Amino acid sequence: MIFITIAEDHISLSDGLKVFLEQDSNIEVIGNAPNGKEMLEMLQYLKPKVVLTDITCH
């Protein structure tokens, strides 16, 4: 099983990614955060194999 967390501030995009990824029975999205700070907090207790994140440079 591949456990994934997603950090994305656009809820519709993160929801769509979750639905798409979980079509594969070997993938489970175990966390979803709206920003990097909350993702870092989440990673203290979740142990995903993959983190998908949105990176914006200003």
KOLKOLNU-959696 format. One record per residue: residue number from 1; x, y, z of N, C-alpha, C, CB in turn; residue in three letters. Coordinates in nm, 2 decimals. Glycine has a CB too. Layout:
// residues N
<site><marza>NUM</marza><n_x>X</n_x><n_y>Y</n_y><n_z>Z</n_z><ca_x>X</ca_x><ca_y>Y</ca_y><ca_z>Z</ca_z><c_x>X</c_x><c_y>Y</c_y><c_z>Z</c_z><cb_x>X</cb_x><cb_y>Y</cb_y><cb_z>Z</cb_z><guro>ALA</guro></site>
...
***
This chain:
// residues 58
<site><marza>1</marza><n_x>0.09</n_x><n_y>-0.12</n_y><n_z>0.00</n_z><ca_x>0.00</ca_x><ca_y>0.00</ca_y><ca_z>0.00</ca_z><c_x>0.09</c_x><c_y>0.12</c_y><c_z>0.00</c_z><cb_x>-0.10</cb_x><cb_y>0.00</cb_y><cb_z>0.12</cb_z><guro>MET</guro></site>
<site><marza>2</marza><n_x>0.05</n_x><n_y>0.22</n_y><n_z>-0.08</n_z><ca_x>0.12</ca_x><ca_y>0.35</ca_y><ca_z>-0.09</ca_z><c_x>0.04</c_x><c_y>0.45</c_y><c_z>-0.02</c_z><cb_x>0.15</cb_x><cb_y>0.39</cb_y><cb_z>-0.24</cb_z><guro>ILE</guro></site>
<site><marza>3</marza><n_x>0.09</n_x><n_y>0.51</n_y><n_z>0.09</n_z><ca_x>0.02</ca_x><ca_y>0.61</ca_y><ca_z>0.17</ca_z><c_x>0.07</c_x><c_y>0.75</c_y><c_z>0.12</c_z><cb_x>0.04</cb_x><cb_y>0.59</cb_y><cb_z>0.32</cb_z><guro>PHE</guro></site>
<site><marza>4</marza><n_x>-0.02</n_x><n_y>0.84</n_y><n_z>0.09</n_z><ca_x>0.01</ca_x><ca_y>0.97</ca_y><ca_z>0.04</ca_z><c_x>-0.06</c_x><c_y>1.08</c_y><c_z>0.12</c_z><cb_x>-0.04</cb_x><cb_y>0.98</cb_y><cb_z>-0.11</cb_z><guro>ILE</guro></site>
<site><marza>5</marza><n_x>0.01</n_x><n_y>1.19</n_y><n_z>0.13</n_z><ca_x>-0.05</ca_x><ca_y>1.31</ca_y><ca_z>0.19</ca_z><c_x>-0.04</c_x><c_y>1.42</c_y><c_z>0.08</c_z><cb_x>0.02</cb_x><cb_y>1.36</cb_y><cb_z>0.32</cb_z><guro>THR</guro></site>
<site><marza>6</marza><n_x>-0.14</n_x><n_y>1.51</n_y><n_z>0.08</n_z><ca_x>-0.14</ca_x><ca_y>1.62</ca_y><ca_z>-0.02</ca_z><c_x>-0.14</c_x><c_y>1.75</c_y><c_z>0.06</c_z><cb_x>-0.27</cb_x><cb_y>1.60</cb_y><cb_z>-0.11</cb_z><guro>ILE</guro></site>
<site><marza>7</marza><n_x>-0.06</n_x><n_y>1.85</n_y><n_z>0.01</n_z><ca_x>-0.06</ca_x><ca_y>1.98</ca_y><ca_z>0.06</ca_z><c_x>-0.10</c_x><c_y>2.07</c_y><c_z>-0.06</c_z><cb_x>0.08</cb_x><cb_y>2.03</cb_y><cb_z>0.12</cb_z><guro>ALA</guro></site>
<site><marza>8</marza><n_x>-0.22</n_x><n_y>2.13</n_y><n_z>-0.06</n_z><ca_x>-0.26</ca_x><ca_y>2.21</ca_y><ca_z>-0.17</ca_z><c_x>-0.37</c_x><c_y>2.30</c_y><c_z>-0.12</c_z><cb_x>-0.33</cb_x><cb_y>2.12</cb_y><cb_z>-0.28</cb_z><guro>GLU</guro></site>
<site><marza>9</marza><n_x>-0.36</n_x><n_y>2.43</n_y><n_z>-0.15</n_z><ca_x>-0.45</ca_x><ca_y>2.53</ca_y><ca_z>-0.10</ca_z><c_x>-0.58</c_x><c_y>2.54</c_y><c_z>-0.18</c_z><cb_x>-0.38</cb_x><cb_y>2.67</cb_y><cb_z>-0.10</cb_z><guro>ASP</guro></site>
<site><marza>10</marza><n_x>-0.59</n_x><n_y>2.48</n_y><n_z>-0.30</n_z><ca_x>-0.71</ca_x><ca_y>2.48</ca_y><ca_z>-0.38</ca_z><c_x>-0.78</c_x><c_y>2.34</c_y><c_z>-0.34</c_z><cb_x>-0.68</cb_x><cb_y>2.49</cb_y><cb_z>-0.53</cb_z><guro>HIS</guro></site>
<site><marza>11</marza><n_x>-0.89</n_x><n_y>2.36</n_y><n_z>-0.27</n_z><ca_x>-0.96</ca_x><ca_y>2.24</ca_y><ca_z>-0.22</ca_z><c_x>-1.01</c_x><c_y>2.15</c_y><c_z>-0.33</c_z><cb_x>-1.07</cb_x><cb_y>2.28</cb_y><cb_z>-0.13</cb_z><guro>ILE</guro></site>
<site><marza>12</marza><n_x>-1.06</n_x><n_y>2.21</n_y><n_z>-0.44</n_z><ca_x>-1.12</ca_x><ca_y>2.13</ca_y><ca_z>-0.55</ca_z><c_x>-1.01</c_x><c_y>2.05</c_y><c_z>-0.62</c_z><cb_x>-1.19</cb_x><cb_y>2.22</cb_y><cb_z>-0.65</cb_z><guro>SER</guro></site>
<site><marza>13</marza><n_x>-0.89</n_x><n_y>2.11</n_y><n_z>-0.63</n_z><ca_x>-0.77</ca_x><ca_y>2.03</ca_y><ca_z>-0.68</ca_z><c_x>-0.73</c_x><c_y>1.92</c_y><c_z>-0.59</c_z><cb_x>-0.66</cb_x><cb_y>2.13</cb_y><cb_z>-0.71</cb_z><guro>LEU</guro></site>
<site><marza>14</marza><n_x>-0.72</n_x><n_y>1.94</n_y><n_z>-0.47</n_z><ca_x>-0.68</ca_x><ca_y>1.83</ca_y><ca_z>-0.38</ca_z><c_x>-0.78</c_x><c_y>1.72</c_y><c_z>-0.37</c_z><cb_x>-0.65</cb_x><cb_y>1.89</cb_y><cb_z>-0.23</cb_z><guro>SER</guro></site>
<site><marza>15</marza><n_x>-0.91</n_x><n_y>1.76</n_y><n_z>-0.37</n_z><ca_x>-1.02</ca_x><ca_y>1.66</ca_y><ca_z>-0.37</ca_z><c_x>-1.01</c_x><c_y>1.58</c_y><c_z>-0.50</c_z><cb_x>-1.16</cb_x><cb_y>1.73</cb_y><cb_z>-0.35</cb_z><guro>ASP</guro></site>
<site><marza>16</marza><n_x>-0.99</n_x><n_y>1.65</n_y><n_z>-0.61</n_z><ca_x>-0.98</ca_x><ca_y>1.57</ca_y><ca_z>-0.74</ca_z><c_x>-0.86</c_x><c_y>1.48</c_y><c_z>-0.74</c_z><cb_x>-0.97</cb_x><cb_y>1.67</cb_y><cb_z>-0.85</cb_z><guro>GLY</guro></site>
<site><marza>17</marza><n_x>-0.75</n_x><n_y>1.53</n_y><n_z>-0.69</n_z><ca_x>-0.63</ca_x><ca_y>1.44</ca_y><ca_z>-0.68</ca_z><c_x>-0.66</c_x><c_y>1.31</c_y><c_z>-0.60</c_z><cb_x>-0.51</cb_x><cb_y>1.51</cb_y><cb_z>-0.63</cb_z><guro>LEU</guro></site>
<site><marza>18</marza><n_x>-0.72</n_x><n_y>1.33</n_y><n_z>-0.49</n_z><ca_x>-0.76</ca_x><ca_y>1.22</ca_y><ca_z>-0.40</ca_z><c_x>-0.84</c_x><c_y>1.12</c_y><c_z>-0.47</c_z><cb_x>-0.83</cb_x><cb_y>1.27</cb_y><cb_z>-0.27</cb_z><guro>LYS</guro></site>
<site><marza>19</marza><n_x>-0.95</n_x><n_y>1.17</n_y><n_z>-0.54</n_z><ca_x>-1.04</ca_x><ca_y>1.08</ca_y><ca_z>-0.61</ca_z><c_x>-0.96</c_x><c_y>1.00</c_y><c_z>-0.72</c_z><cb_x>-1.16</cb_x><cb_y>1.16</cb_y><cb_z>-0.67</cb_z><guro>VAL</guro></site>
<site><marza>20</marza><n_x>-0.88</n_x><n_y>1.08</n_y><n_z>-0.80</n_z><ca_x>-0.80</ca_x><ca_y>1.02</ca_y><ca_z>-0.90</ca_z><c_x>-0.71</c_x><c_y>0.91</c_y><c_z>-0.85</c_z><cb_x>-0.73</cb_x><cb_y>1.12</cb_y><cb_z>-0.98</cb_z><guro>PHE</guro></site>
<site><marza>21</marza><n_x>-0.63</n_x><n_y>0.95</n_y><n_z>-0.75</n_z><ca_x>-0.53</ca_x><ca_y>0.85</ca_y><ca_z>-0.69</ca_z><c_x>-0.59</c_x><c_y>0.73</c_y><c_z>-0.63</c_z><cb_x>-0.44</cb_x><cb_y>0.93</cb_y><cb_z>-0.59</cb_z><guro>LEU</guro></site>
<site><marza>22</marza><n_x>-0.70</n_x><n_y>0.75</n_y><n_z>-0.56</n_z><ca_x>-0.76</ca_x><ca_y>0.63</ca_y><ca_z>-0.49</ca_z><c_x>-0.84</c_x><c_y>0.54</c_y><c_z>-0.59</c_z><cb_x>-0.85</cb_x><cb_y>0.68</cb_y><cb_z>-0.39</cb_z><guro>GLU</guro></site>
<site><marza>23</marza><n_x>-0.84</n_x><n_y>0.57</n_y><n_z>-0.72</n_z><ca_x>-0.89</ca_x><ca_y>0.47</ca_y><ca_z>-0.81</ca_z><c_x>-0.80</c_x><c_y>0.35</c_y><c_z>-0.82</c_z><cb_x>-0.90</cb_x><cb_y>0.53</cb_y><cb_z>-0.95</cb_z><guro>GLN</guro></site>
<site><marza>24</marza><n_x>-0.67</n_x><n_y>0.36</n_y><n_z>-0.78</n_z><ca_x>-0.58</ca_x><ca_y>0.25</ca_y><ca_z>-0.77</ca_z><c_x>-0.59</c_x><c_y>0.19</c_y><c_z>-0.63</c_z><cb_x>-0.43</cb_x><cb_y>0.30</cb_y><cb_z>-0.80</cb_z><guro>ASP</guro></site>
<site><marza>25</marza><n_x>-0.62</n_x><n_y>0.07</n_y><n_z>-0.62</n_z><ca_x>-0.65</ca_x><ca_y>0.00</ca_y><ca_z>-0.49</ca_z><c_x>-0.52</c_x><c_y>0.00</c_y><c_z>-0.40</c_z><cb_x>-0.71</cb_x><cb_y>-0.13</cb_y><cb_z>-0.51</cb_z><guro>SER</guro></site>
<site><marza>26</marza><n_x>-0.41</n_x><n_y>0.03</n_y><n_z>-0.46</n_z><ca_x>-0.28</ca_x><ca_y>0.02</ca_y><ca_z>-0.38</ca_z><c_x>-0.24</c_x><c_y>0.16</c_y><c_z>-0.33</c_z><cb_x>-0.17</cb_x><cb_y>-0.03</cb_y><cb_z>-0.47</cb_z><guro>ASN</guro></site>
<site><marza>27</marza><n_x>-0.33</n_x><n_y>0.26</n_y><n_z>-0.35</n_z><ca_x>-0.30</ca_x><ca_y>0.40</ca_y><ca_z>-0.30</ca_z><c_x>-0.41</c_x><c_y>0.44</c_y><c_z>-0.20</c_z><cb_x>-0.29</cb_x><cb_y>0.49</cb_y><cb_z>-0.42</cb_z><guro>ILE</guro></site>
<site><marza>28</marza><n_x>-0.37</n_x><n_y>0.50</n_y><n_z>-0.09</n_z><ca_x>-0.46</ca_x><ca_y>0.56</ca_y><ca_z>0.00</ca_z><c_x>-0.41</c_x><c_y>0.70</c_y><c_z>0.04</c_z><cb_x>-0.48</cb_x><cb_y>0.47</cb_y><cb_z>0.13</cb_z><guro>GLU</guro></site>
<site><marza>29</marza><n_x>-0.49</n_x><n_y>0.80</n_y><n_z>0.03</n_z><ca_x>-0.46</ca_x><ca_y>0.94</ca_y><ca_z>0.07</ca_z><c_x>-0.49</c_x><c_y>0.94</c_y><c_z>0.22</c_z><cb_x>-0.53</cb_x><cb_y>1.05</cb_y><cb_z>-0.01</cb_z><guro>VAL</guro></site>
<site><marza>30</marza><n_x>-0.39</n_x><n_y>0.96</n_y><n_z>0.30</n_z><ca_x>-0.41</ca_x><ca_y>0.96</ca_y><ca_z>0.45</ca_z><c_x>-0.41</c_x><c_y>1.09</c_y><c_z>0.51</c_z><cb_x>-0.30</cb_x><cb_y>0.87</cb_y><cb_z>0.51</cb_z><guro>ILE</guro></site>
<site><marza>31</marza><n_x>-0.38</n_x><n_y>1.20</n_y><n_z>0.43</n_z><ca_x>-0.39</ca_x><ca_y>1.33</ca_y><ca_z>0.49</ca_z><c_x>-0.40</c_x><c_y>1.44</c_y><c_z>0.38</c_z><cb_x>-0.26</cb_x><cb_y>1.36</cb_y><cb_z>0.57</cb_z><guro>GLY</guro></site>
<site><marza>32</marza><n_x>-0.46</n_x><n_y>1.55</n_y><n_z>0.42</n_z><ca_x>-0.48</ca_x><ca_y>1.66</ca_y><ca_z>0.32</ca_z><c_x>-0.46</c_x><c_y>1.79</c_y><c_z>0.40</c_z><cb_x>-0.61</cb_x><cb_y>1.65</cb_y><cb_z>0.25</cb_z><guro>ASN</guro></site>
<site><marza>33</marza><n_x>-0.37</n_x><n_y>1.87</n_y><n_z>0.36</n_z><ca_x>-0.35</ca_x><ca_y>2.00</ca_y><ca_z>0.43</ca_z><c_x>-0.36</c_x><c_y>2.12</c_y><c_z>0.33</c_z><cb_x>-0.21</cb_x><cb_y>2.00</cb_y><cb_z>0.50</cb_z><guro>ALA</guro></site>
<site><marza>34</marza><n_x>-0.41</n_x><n_y>2.23</n_y><n_z>0.38</n_z><ca_x>-0.42</ca_x><ca_y>2.35</ca_y><ca_z>0.29</ca_z><c_x>-0.29</c_x><c_y>2.43</c_y><c_z>0.27</c_z><cb_x>-0.53</cb_x><cb_y>2.44</cb_y><cb_z>0.35</cb_z><guro>PRO</guro></site>
<site><marza>35</marza><n_x>-0.19</n_x><n_y>2.39</n_y><n_z>0.35</n_z><ca_x>-0.06</ca_x><ca_y>2.47</ca_y><ca_z>0.34</ca_z><c_x>0.05</c_x><c_y>2.39</c_y><c_z>0.39</c_z><cb_x>-0.07</cb_x><cb_y>2.61</cb_y><cb_z>0.41</cb_z><guro>ASN</guro></site>
<site><marza>36</marza><n_x>0.17</n_x><n_y>2.43</n_y><n_z>0.37</n_z><ca_x>0.29</ca_x><ca_y>2.36</ca_y><ca_z>0.41</ca_z><c_x>0.31</c_x><c_y>2.35</c_y><c_z>0.56</c_z><cb_x>0.41</cb_x><cb_y>2.42</cb_y><cb_z>0.35</cb_z><guro>GLY</guro></site>
<site><marza>37</marza><n_x>0.27</n_x><n_y>2.46</n_y><n_z>0.63</n_z><ca_x>0.29</ca_x><ca_y>2.46</ca_y><ca_z>0.78</ca_z><c_x>0.20</c_x><c_y>2.34</c_y><c_z>0.84</c_z><cb_x>0.24</cb_x><cb_y>2.59</cb_y><cb_z>0.84</cb_z><guro>LYS</guro></site>
<site><marza>38</marza><n_x>0.08</n_x><n_y>2.34</n_y><n_z>0.79</n_z><ca_x>-0.01</ca_x><ca_y>2.23</ca_y><ca_z>0.85</ca_z><c_x>0.04</c_x><c_y>2.09</c_y><c_z>0.80</c_z><cb_x>-0.16</cb_x><cb_y>2.25</cb_y><cb_z>0.80</cb_z><guro>GLU</guro></site>
<site><marza>39</marza><n_x>0.09</n_x><n_y>2.08</n_y><n_z>0.68</n_z><ca_x>0.15</ca_x><ca_y>1.95</ca_y><ca_z>0.64</ca_z><c_x>0.26</c_x><c_y>1.91</c_y><c_z>0.73</c_z><cb_x>0.20</cb_x><cb_y>1.96</cb_y><cb_z>0.49</cb_z><guro>MET</guro></site>
<site><marza>40</marza><n_x>0.35</n_x><n_y>2.00</n_y><n_z>0.76</n_z><ca_x>0.46</ca_x><ca_y>1.97</ca_y><ca_z>0.85</ca_z><c_x>0.41</c_x><c_y>1.92</c_y><c_z>0.99</c_z><cb_x>0.56</cb_x><cb_y>2.09</cb_y><cb_z>0.87</cb_z><guro>LEU</guro></site>
<site><marza>41</marza><n_x>0.31</n_x><n_y>1.98</n_y><n_z>1.04</n_z><ca_x>0.25</ca_x><ca_y>1.94</ca_y><ca_z>1.17</ca_z><c_x>0.19</c_x><c_y>1.80</c_y><c_z>1.15</c_z><cb_x>0.14</cb_x><cb_y>2.04</cb_y><cb_z>1.21</cb_z><guro>GLU</guro></site>
<site><marza>42</marza><n_x>0.12</n_x><n_y>1.77</n_y><n_z>1.04</n_z><ca_x>0.06</ca_x><ca_y>1.65</ca_y><ca_z>1.01</ca_z><c_x>0.16</c_x><c_y>1.53</c_y><c_z>1.00</c_z><cb_x>-0.02</cb_x><cb_y>1.65</cb_y><cb_z>0.88</cb_z><guro>MET</guro></site>
<site><marza>43</marza><n_x>0.28</n_x><n_y>1.57</n_y><n_z>0.94</n_z><ca_x>0.38</ca_x><ca_y>1.47</ca_y><ca_z>0.92</ca_z><c_x>0.44</c_x><c_y>1.42</c_y><c_z>1.06</c_z><cb_x>0.49</cb_x><cb_y>1.52</cb_y><cb_z>0.84</cb_z><guro>LEU</guro></site>
<site><marza>44</marza><n_x>0.41</n_x><n_y>1.49</n_y><n_z>1.17</n_z><ca_x>0.46</ca_x><ca_y>1.44</ca_y><ca_z>1.30</ca_z><c_x>0.40</c_x><c_y>1.31</c_y><c_z>1.34</c_z><cb_x>0.44</cb_x><cb_y>1.55</cb_y><cb_z>1.40</cb_z><guro>GLN</guro></site>
<site><marza>45</marza><n_x>0.27</n_x><n_y>1.29</n_y><n_z>1.29</n_z><ca_x>0.20</ca_x><ca_y>1.17</ca_y><ca_z>1.33</ca_z><c_x>0.16</c_x><c_y>1.08</c_y><c_z>1.22</c_z><cb_x>0.08</cb_x><cb_y>1.21</cb_y><cb_z>1.41</cb_z><guro>TYR</guro></site>
<site><marza>46</marza><n_x>0.16</n_x><n_y>1.13</n_y><n_z>1.10</n_z><ca_x>0.13</ca_x><ca_y>1.05</ca_y><ca_z>0.98</ca_z><c_x>0.27</c_x><c_y>1.01</c_y><c_z>0.92</c_z><cb_x>0.04</cb_x><cb_y>1.12</cb_y><cb_z>0.87</cb_z><guro>LEU</guro></site>
<site><marza>47</marza><n_x>0.27</n_x><n_y>0.89</n_y><n_z>0.86</n_z><ca_x>0.40</ca_x><ca_y>0.84</ca_y><ca_z>0.80</ca_z><c_x>0.37</c_x><c_y>0.80</c_y><c_z>0.66</c_z><cb_x>0.46</cb_x><cb_y>0.72</cb_y><cb_z>0.88</cb_z><guro>LYS</guro></site>
<site><marza>48</marza><n_x>0.35</n_x><n_y>0.90</n_y><n_z>0.57</n_z><ca_x>0.32</ca_x><ca_y>0.87</ca_y><ca_z>0.43</ca_z><c_x>0.45</c_x><c_y>0.83</c_y><c_z>0.36</c_z><cb_x>0.26</cb_x><cb_y>0.99</cb_y><cb_z>0.35</cb_z><guro>PRO</guro></site>
<site><marza>49</marza><n_x>0.43</n_x><n_y>0.75</n_y><n_z>0.25</n_z><ca_x>0.55</ca_x><ca_y>0.72</ca_y><ca_z>0.16</ca_z><c_x>0.57</c_x><c_y>0.83</c_y><c_z>0.06</c_z><cb_x>0.52</cb_x><cb_y>0.59</cb_y><cb_z>0.09</cb_z><guro>LYS</guro></site>
<site><marza>50</marza><n_x>0.46</n_x><n_y>0.91</n_y><n_z>0.03</n_z><ca_x>0.47</ca_x><ca_y>1.01</ca_y><ca_z>-0.07</ca_z><c_x>0.40</c_x><c_y>1.14</c_y><c_z>-0.02</c_z><cb_x>0.41</cb_x><cb_y>0.97</cb_y><cb_z>-0.21</cb_z><guro>VAL</guro></site>
<site><marza>51</marza><n_x>0.46</n_x><n_y>1.26</n_y><n_z>-0.04</n_z><ca_x>0.40</ca_x><ca_y>1.38</ca_y><ca_z>-0.01</ca_z><c_x>0.39</c_x><c_y>1.46</c_y><c_z>-0.14</c_z><cb_x>0.48</cb_x><cb_y>1.47</cb_y><cb_z>0.10</cb_z><guro>VAL</guro></site>
<site><marza>52</marza><n_x>0.26</n_x><n_y>1.49</n_y><n_z>-0.18</n_z><ca_x>0.24</ca_x><ca_y>1.58</ca_y><ca_z>-0.30</ca_z><c_x>0.22</c_x><c_y>1.72</c_y><c_z>-0.24</c_z><cb_x>0.12</cb_x><cb_y>1.53</cb_y><cb_z>-0.38</cb_z><guro>LEU</guro></site>
<site><marza>53</marza><n_x>0.29</n_x><n_y>1.82</n_y><n_z>-0.30</n_z><ca_x>0.28</ca_x><ca_y>1.95</ca_y><ca_z>-0.25</ca_z><c_x>0.29</c_x><c_y>2.05</c_y><c_z>-0.36</c_z><cb_x>0.39</cb_x><cb_y>1.98</cb_y><cb_z>-0.15</cb_z><guro>THR</guro></site>
<site><marza>54</marza><n_x>0.22</n_x><n_y>2.16</n_y><n_z>-0.34</n_z><ca_x>0.22</ca_x><ca_y>2.28</ca_y><ca_z>-0.43</ca_z><c_x>0.32</c_x><c_y>2.37</c_y><c_z>-0.38</c_z><cb_x>0.07</cb_x><cb_y>2.34</cb_y><cb_z>-0.44</cb_z><guro>ASP</guro></site>
<site><marza>55</marza><n_x>0.41</n_x><n_y>2.41</n_y><n_z>-0.47</n_z><ca_x>0.52</ca_x><ca_y>2.51</ca_y><ca_z>-0.43</ca_z><c_x>0.50</c_x><c_y>2.63</c_y><c_z>-0.52</c_z><cb_x>0.66</cb_x><cb_y>2.44</cb_y><cb_z>-0.45</cb_z><guro>ILE</guro></site>
<site><marza>56</marza><n_x>0.49</n_x><n_y>2.74</n_y><n_z>-0.45</n_z><ca_x>0.48</ca_x><ca_y>2.87</ca_y><ca_z>-0.51</ca_z><c_x>0.60</c_x><c_y>2.96</c_y><c_z>-0.47</c_z><cb_x>0.34</cb_x><cb_y>2.94</cb_y><cb_z>-0.48</cb_z><guro>THR</guro></site>
<site><marza>57</marza><n_x>0.66</n_x><n_y>3.02</n_y><n_z>-0.57</n_z><ca_x>0.77</ca_x><ca_y>3.11</ca_y><ca_z>-0.54</ca_z><c_x>0.73</c_x><c_y>3.25</c_y><c_z>-0.58</c_z><cb_x>0.90</cb_x><cb_y>3.07</cb_y><cb_z>-0.62</cb_z><guro>CYS</guro></site>
<site><marza>58</marza><n_x>0.75</n_x><n_y>3.35</n_y><n_z>-0.49</n_z><ca_x>0.71</ca_x><ca_y>3.48</ca_y><ca_z>-0.52</ca_z><c_x>0.83</c_x><c_y>3.57</c_y><c_z>-0.53</c_z><cb_x>0.61</cb_x><cb_y>3.54</cb_y><cb_z>-0.41</cb_z><guro>HIS</guro></site>
***
